Structure formats: structure tokens, C-alpha cells
Amino acid sequence: MNKKVYIPESKHPRIVIVGAGFAGIHFIKKLKNKPFQIVLLDRNNFHQFPPLFYQVATSGLEPDAIIFSIRKMFQEFNNFIFRMAEVETIDTENNAIQTDIGAITYDHLIVASGSTNNFYGMDDVQANSIGLKTIQESLDIRSHILQNLERAVNTLDLEEKQRFSTIVIVGGGPAGIEMAGAMAEFQKYIYKKDYPDLALNPLQIFLIEAGSEVLSAMSNKSSKSTLTYLKELDINLRLDTAVKKYDGTQVTLSNGETIDSETLIWTAGVKGQFPKGLQPDLIQRGNRLKVDAFNRLESKENIYVIGDVAYMETAAYPNGHPMVAPTAIQQGEHLADNFLSTHWKPFTYYDKGALATIGKKKAVADLKGKHFKGFFAWFIWSTVHLMSISGFKNKLRVGLNWGSSYFSYDKNNRFIIRKFKRK
């Protein structure tokens, strides 16, 4: 750790936050101009809104509608510093972290580094599929699908043509359901207009779920309503079926079935991600870090973990809290409140419900023990997500986009800005 990152001296304790996701951002917002030096580190110079990644992937939104400049977000903070850096290791003995731009010391460290795709050791699937965890992956999916349709137009081989126009989505949670629904609407309303040469080759959409139901974290009513919507949209659903292999052209399923496809989108699992340097015994199921009731890393007095990467066992959540945005937001805000208090309170998660959309006017909602579906659930979903986006201009852009899309399915964002190529 020879080279040091330049951080101005301060008379206040330095809090270093790793990660500009929901947890880190909401932690910082609570500490505006308070007696702390706040240093945020992230590999990107923007905050992302993951719930709408699928809309970027399916040409519904442009990426700049759901990302927001970190520096702009905190312009009015006099105690905030941002450095774009990749955090490599944590040196707990010396209260320091090593990044790709140098070393930084801390008085308090907040690990809010989120989660990444979990391929469960299937290297071939990881190498040949695309996840849906970053804005970059969303753009990769968009380009890959559109490139394959252009390739389908230019081949006379019918099997090859169908392989290019078959999309396999793995995972029956909200991300997989929403991705499948958006692609089904594209197939129904846009595909034949944009690609008349492929009129005899339908865009086939497969949704693969290893469990016995979709949206397993939601109510049974929501799961059943979703099955009805998927059937209406002609999505090929496989339940109790797992992906075993994928070589880039053919998917092999646990039931012995094979699907020829150049596109596999992985939404079937996530795991925590964090820098090296922490004790192995702190790592729990899902590659998450074990914390106490105050989000303090066990055995470390000045290191805290919030968001997806935090593993906190409680009576209500013996296997840790759900890895969703509301958990991250609540943990970030609660930890900030504790930093401002002389009497720290343990964290309690408040489940405000769950939402998922399968398409226009096709959505499900579980709110305070009640189930909603159809237009009303879709309206709630749209309102909640619109209000959660950072920045007035971003809210306005997305709102106008959705408003125009309500009357037409023809979204004019089907651009290949950068070509996708498998590594």
C-alpha cells in the first residue's frame, strides 16, 4: 500500500462506503452535512436502478433514464467525497483498503457492495449466458438479441434461423418474469413489423424455473395469476426444471429436453460480492457476510455491512433478509440513524409488500396481506417504481415514456449502439 488516494484532511471521523447501490446511497443521504467525512467508492460514477434493467434490455428505456450521476446527486453535501475506484482488499488490522487507484484509510468502513450473478458452479453457463445485474449487461442483452435477429434475416438455414430467434430466460422470480413478459409483447406487437422476413419463424420465448412455481416469494394467488398471464402471452414455461448445460447454441435441461438457442438470459440466482481480506468464517450462505443486529460485522467494531451482502439472522428471517431493494434502503437509513444517535437500535425489517409486472396492465401485487392483479396492480407497480427513480428529470423521462407506451407498444429504442461479443 505505497500509493495513497488523495483525500483532504478532516477533523471529523472518516466513513468509507464501498458501493453506490441502494444501501450505500441511502446511508449517505441521511448524513448530509453531518460531522463525518463521507468517502464513497464505486467502480462506476453513477447510481443504477436495477428494477428497470429489463426495460433497457428489451428496448423500452435508454440507459441514461435509470442511472444518475453520483457527483450530481451529492453536490449540496459539504462532507462528501467520491472516488471512482475498484476496491481490491480490506486490511482490517490497519483500517485501510487497497483500490486500483491506491490505498485509503478509514475510521469506519461500510461494505455495501451488493450482489452479483450466481451460476452455482456451472462454468459453461456463466461463459455463454448474459446476466441482468448491471446496466452494462442490460445493454449487452439488447444488442445481442437485435444482432441475432439481423443474423436470422440473413440466413437461409431454417434451423439456424430459429436458433437465432429463440430466447431462453432462466429464473421465475420478478426479473425473469418481467423480462419474459416484455419480450412476449415485443413478439406480439413489433417482431413481424420490424422483421417481415421472419414472419414464418416466430420469436420463441422460454422461461425456465427450477422450482414448482413462479414468483415463489410472493403469495400463491400472485403465482397463479402470473401463470395465467404467461399463458396468455404464449411464453413456453418449464417448471421443476433446471438448466444443466449451455454451450452457446444449445441449452440442456434437467428433464432431458434440449433447446437450440443463441441467447440465454440468467436471472436464476444471486450471491453477495465483497472485497478480499475478510475472515472466511464470516462468510455465510449466499456468499454474504454475517452481521449482528446493528449491521456490524461480527468481531469488527468499526466495519458494517448493509444491503444484499449483509447476512443477519433474526427470528423472522433465520436465513437472512431478502436480497431486495427495500431491505437495502432500510438498512442504509437505519445504520445512518444509529451513527447520529448515542443509543443504537437493532435493525428491524418492515416488509411493505411485493410487486411484479408481466406486461402492460398485467401485474400482481401483495400489499398488507391483500392480493391485487391486473390494471390496478400494474398502476401501483408503475407509480412505486417511478417515484423510486433518482432525479426529477429521470422521473419525467420515464413517466413520459410509459405514458406514450400505454397507447402504443412500439417503443423506438431498438438500437445497436455497441455490438455485443462473447468474451
LINNOR-V666003 format. One record per pair of residues at least 4 apart in sequence whose C-alpha atoms are under 6 Angstrom apart, sorted by the first residue. I is the first residue (numbers start at 1). J is the second residue. D is the distance in whole Angstrom. If there is no record, write none. Layout:
I,J,D + I,J,D
This chain:
1,103,6 + 3,102,5 + 4,102,5 + 4,103,5 + 5,102,5 + 5,103,6 + 5,104,6 + 12,35,6 + 12,36,5 + 12,37,6 + 13,36,5 + 13,37,6 + 13,107,6 + 14,36,6 + 14,37,5 + 14,106,6 + 14,107,5 + 15,38,5 + 15,108,5 + 15,109,6 + 16,39,5 + 16,40,6 + 16,109,5 + 17,40,5 + 17,110,5 + 18,41,5 + 18,111,5 + 18,112,5 + 18,113,6 + 19,24,6 + 19,42,5 + 19,112,5 + 19,113,5 + 20,24,5 + 20,25,6 + 20,42,6 + 20,47,6 + 22,328,6 + 22,329,6 + 23,307,5 + 23,328,4 + 23,329,5 + 23,332,5 + 24,112,6 + 26,329,6 + 26,332,5 + 26,333,6 + 27,332,4 + 27,333,5 + 27,336,5 + 30,336,6 + 32,77,6 + 33,77,6 + 33,78,6 + 33,79,5 + 37,79,5 + 38,79,6 + 38,80,5 + 39,81,5 + 39,82,6 + 40,82,5 + 41,83,5 + 41,84,6 + 41,85,6 + 42,84,5 + 42,85,6 + 43,84,5 + 43,85,5 + 43,86,5 + 45,70,6 + 46,68,5 + 46,69,4 + 46,70,5 + 47,67,5 + 47,68,5 + 48,67,5 + 49,66,5 + 53,138,6 + 54,179,5 + 55,60,5 + 55,61,6 + 56,60,6 + 56,61,5 + 56,62,6 + 56,138,6 + 57,138,4 + 57,139,6 + 57,141,5 + 57,142,5 + 58,142,6 + 59,413,5 + 59,414,5 + 60,411,6 + 65,394,5 + 86,99,5 + 86,100,6 + 87,99,4 + 88,98,6 + 88,99,5 + 88,275,5 + 89,97,6 + 89,98,5 + 89,275,5 + 89,276,5 + 89,277,5 + 90,97,4 + 90,277,5 + 91,95,6 + 91,96,5 + 91,97,6 + 95,105,6 + 95,106,6 + 96,104,6 + 96,105,4 + 96,106,6 + 97,103,6 + 97,104,5 + 98,102,6 + 98,103,4 + 99,103,6 + 108,302,5 + 108,303,6 + 109,303,5 + 110,303,6 + 110,304,5 + 110,305,6 + 111,305,5 + 112,306,5 + 112,307,6 + 113,274,6 + 114,308,5 + 114,309,5 + 115,271,5 + 115,272,4 + 115,273,5 + 115,308,6 + 116,270,5 + 116,271,6 + 117,270,4 + 118,269,5 + 118,270,4 + 118,271,5 + 124,246,6 + 125,129,6 + 125,246,5 + 128,248,5 + 129,264,5 + 129,265,6 + 130,265,5 + 130,266,6 + 131,265,6 + 131,266,5 + 132,137,6 + 132,138,6 + 140,144,6 + 140,420,6 + 143,147,6 + 143,416,5 + 143,419,6 + 143,420,6 + 144,420,6 + 148,164,5 + 152,161,5 + 152,164,6 + 163,260,5 + 163,261,4 + 164,262,6 + 165,203,5 + 166,203,6 + 166,204,5 + 166,261,5 + 167,205,5 + 167,263,5 + 168,205,6 + 168,206,5 + 168,264,5 + 169,207,5 + 169,264,6 + 169,265,5 + 170,207,6 + 170,208,5 + 170,266,5 + 170,267,6 + 170,268,6 + 171,176,5 + 171,208,6 + 171,209,5 + 171,267,5 + 171,268,4 + 172,176,5 + 172,177,6 + 172,209,5 + 172,214,5 + 172,215,6 + 173,215,5 + 174,178,6 + 174,356,6 + 176,267,6 + 178,357,6 + 178,358,5 + 181,358,5 + 181,359,5 + 184,233,6 + 185,189,6 + 186,190,5 + 186,191,6 + 187,191,5 + 187,203,6 + 191,195,6 + 192,196,5 + 192,199,6 + 205,235,6 + 206,236,5 + 206,237,6 + 207,237,5 + 208,238,5 + 209,239,5 + 209,241,6 + 210,239,6 + 210,240,5 + 210,241,4 + 210,242,5 + 211,240,5 + 212,239,5 + 212,240,5 + 214,223,6 + 215,223,6 + 222,364,6 + 230,235,6 + 241,254,6 + 242,253,6 + 242,254,5 + 243,253,5 + 244,252,6 + 244,253,5 + 244,254,6 + 245,251,6 + 245,252,5 + 246,250,6 + 246,251,5 + 248,262,6 + 249,260,6 + 249,261,5 + 249,262,5 + 250,259,6 + 250,260,4 + 250,261,6 + 251,258,5 + 251,259,5 + 252,258,5 + 253,257,5 + 271,286,5 + 271,287,6 + 272,287,5 + 272,288,5 + 272,309,4 + 282,289,6 + 282,290,5 + 283,287,6 + 283,288,6 + 283,289,5 + 284,288,5 + 284,289,6 + 288,309,5 + 288,310,6 + 288,311,5 + 289,310,5 + 289,311,5 + 290,311,5 + 291,295,5 + 291,296,5 + 291,297,4 + 291,298,5 + 291,311,6 + 291,312,5 + 292,296,5 + 293,346,5 + 293,347,6 + 294,346,5 + 294,347,6 + 295,304,5 + 295,305,6 + 296,304,4 + 297,303,6 + 297,304,5 + 305,310,5 + 306,310,5 + 306,331,6 + 307,328,4 + 308,323,5 + 311,320,5 + 312,320,5 + 313,317,6 + 313,318,5 + 313,319,6 + 313,320,5 + 314,318,5 + 317,321,6 + 330,334,6 + 338,344,5 + 353,366,5 + 353,367,5 + 354,365,6 + 354,366,5 + 355,364,6 + 355,365,5 + 356,363,6 + 356,364,5 + 357,362,6 + 357,363,4 + 358,362,5 + 358,363,6 + 361,374,5 + 361,375,4 + 361,378,5 + 362,374,5 + 363,373,5 + 363,374,5 + 363,377,5 + 363,378,5 + 364,372,6 + 364,373,4 + 364,377,5 + 365,371,6 + 365,372,5 + 365,377,5 + 366,370,6 + 366,371,5 + 372,377,5 + 373,377,5 + 382,386,6 + 386,395,6 + 395,399,6 + 399,403,6 + 405,409,6
